[in-house]
Amino acid sequence: MKANSTSKVTNRTIRISKSNASAKTKAVKDSMAIGANEVVETRPFPPFLPPKVIVMLMGTFPPTSEKRAMDFHYPNFQNDMWRVYGLVFFNDKDYFRKGEEKAFDAEKIKAFLTERGIAYCPTVLKAIRERGNASDAFLKVVEPVPLAEVLQQIPDCKHIATTGGKATEVLLSLLDEDVKMPKVGETIPYVFEGRQLTLTRLPSTSRAYPLKLEKKAEAYKGFFVDSGVEVYDGE
């Protein structure tokens, strides 16, 4: 039994050509001023792109190394991404926890994502942490993700979800036209290089985002149901 989704789909279609995307990305990089004392970091983890991907989730940029409890996306034990997954798919927020450790099990997560056809890729390739932390509010984007290159590797992907406002802004900045920021839970259909995709803005799983864990899980569950990914149905 699949849960009913509460996401709202608009009727806008957004088109972007490869040449326009490249030009827009170059303009973003060329306009970025880097201070003498600023440190440019490159994302520490490559995109996770298993075979037969049908959905891809995109955040902004991983936390600093001291906040990482594993070498994989969303490594901070205080971030609730993998607790949300535990609730959505197994009705157990600790399903992906590594025993009694304050860490998640990266290999267990990778195996699950591969089985379900779920990819992960940050929207930012290179960035400067203006306050030395993982806060999106003080993250200066130096170079966004080369989205066309990533999508070429996952030809069956039809649905993209951003996991916060900053990630949504970065992804929309790659478009050749100005697009209104979708509300949390809203889905926008658009065409990227001839491919029909959808973009859904999901709530951040950071504990700084003022929404209960169960409510976040409901939003993510709705996205996966809409995308055709099997979720926990209570049986």
N, C-alpha and C positions, 0 to 999 in steps of 0.2 A: 504494500500500500504506500503510495507516495503522498507526502504532505502537500497541502495547498500553499502556493507561494503568494507572498504579499508584495512582491516587487512590482514597480510601476514601469511600464514600457512606453516610451514616447514614439512618435511616428517620424522622427527625424532620421535622415540617411546622410551620412558624412562620407565623402569620397576624398581620397588623397592619392596622388601618384607618387611613384618612387622618386622621381626627380625633385618634386616639390618637397617630399619628406627630407631628402638629403640636403636640400638648400636650407630648409627651416632649421635642421639640426646644426648645420654649419654656422648659421647666423647666431644660434644660441651660444655656441662655443666661442665664436669670434667676439661676441659682445661681453664675455665674462672677464672682469678685471680681477686678477689674483694679486693679493698683497704680498710684500716681501717676506713676511713672517707666517704666511698661511701655508698649511700643509695639504696638498692634494692627495686624497686616498682613492684607490681603485677598489671596487667591490671585492671582498675577500673570497666569495664563493661564486663559481660559474653558474649560469642558469641550469636548473634541473629540468631536463627535457626528455622524459622517458618515451618509449615507443607508443604510438597510438594515443597521443594526447588529444583530449577533446576540450579541456578547459585549462586556463592559465591564470594563476593569481600573481599579482604584482604589487609589492610594497615599495618602499623608497630605498633605504640603505641600511645595512646591518649595523648593530651597535659596536662600540669599541671592543677590542679583544678581551679586556678584563671582564666584560659583561657576557661573554659567550660561554655557554655551558656545553656546547657541542659545535662541531664544524659543519654546520648546515644552516639553511635559512631559518630565520626566527630562532636564534640560539639562546636568547636570554630567558632564563627560567621564570622571570617575573612577567614575561609577555605571555598572554593567554592563547596564542594561535593554536598550539597543539592541544590545549584543553578544549578549545572550541571544536576541533576535529574529533576529539574523543567523545564529546557529547553528540555531535552530529551523526557520527558513523557507528558508535558503539554504546551510546548512552552512559559513558564512563569518562569523566574529565581527566582521569589519571591513566587512561589506556596507553598513552605514548610516553609515560614517565619511565625512567630507567631505574627500576627497582625502588629503593628508598632514597636514592640520590636526588639532589636538587639539580636534575638534568633530564633532558628528553633523550630518547633512544633514536639516534639518527638513522641507523640501519633499518629499524622497524618502520620509521616514517618513510624512508625511501622505498621500501618494499611495498608499502601500502599505496603510496602515490603512483608507483609504477603499475600496480594492479588496477587502479581506478582511472588511469589516464589523466593525471593532474600534474601540471607543470608549475614551477616557481621561477620567477625572474624579477629582480629589482628593476624599478624604472630608472634608476640612476647608475651609471657606469663609474663616474668619477665625481667626487664631491669634497667640500671643505667643511669640517665641523667647526663652526664659529665659536661654540662654547665647549668644544671638546667632548660632547656627549652625543646621544642618539636622537636628540630632539629634532623633529622635522622643522620646528619653528626657526631653528638656527642652523639649518643645513643649506649650504650654498651649492647649487648644482653646477658643476663644471662641464660635465658631459652626460647627456641622457642616454638611455639604452638604445642600441641600434635595433630598433623594433623590427624592421624589415628582415634583417639577418636572422633574428630569433624566430620569426614566424615562418621563414623558409624551412626551418628545421622541424617544424611541427605542422605539416600540411593539413592535418585533420582537425586542428584546433578551431573551434567556432565561437568560443566564449572567453572573454577576458574579464577579470574582476580586479579592481584596485582595492587595496586594504587600508584606505585612509584618504584624507583630503589632499595631502601633498603629492601622493602617488598619482592621484587623479589629475591634478594640475600638470604634473610633468608629462603624463601620457597625452593629455590634450594639447600640450604645447608642441607636440610633434605634428599636429595636423596643420594643413595649409590654410585653414580658415578658423576664425574665432568661434568657439563652441561654448555655450553656457554650461557652467559646472553643474553636473547632475546632483540631485539631493542624495543623501544616504539612503540606500535601498532602491534607487532609481536605475533603470536599465535603458541604455541608448543603443539602437541598432545603427551600424555604420559599415561602410564598405572600405576596405583597406587593400589597395592594389588588386582590385577585382574580387576580393574575398568578402563574403558576407559574414560579419562578426557582430558580437554584441559586447558592450562595455557596461559593467555594473559597478557602481560604487558601494562598497561594503564598509561597515564601521571598523575603525581601528581596533586591534586586539590589545593595544597598549592599555595598561591599567589607568593611565592618565585620562583615557577617554571615558566620559561619564555615562556608562551603560553597563547594566549587570551582565555577567557572563552568560546567563541563560538567554538574555535578549540578543546578545551578539550571536550566540549559537543559532537562534531562530532565523536571523538574517542570512547567515551563511547556509543554513539548511535550505532556505528558500531559493538561493542562488543555485545550489547543486541540483535541487529538484528540477528547476527550470532548464538546467543544462543537460538533464538526462543522466546524472550520476546517482547511483543507488545510495540511499541513506538509511539510517536506522528507522524502522517503522513500528517498533514496539513489540515485535513478535520474536 
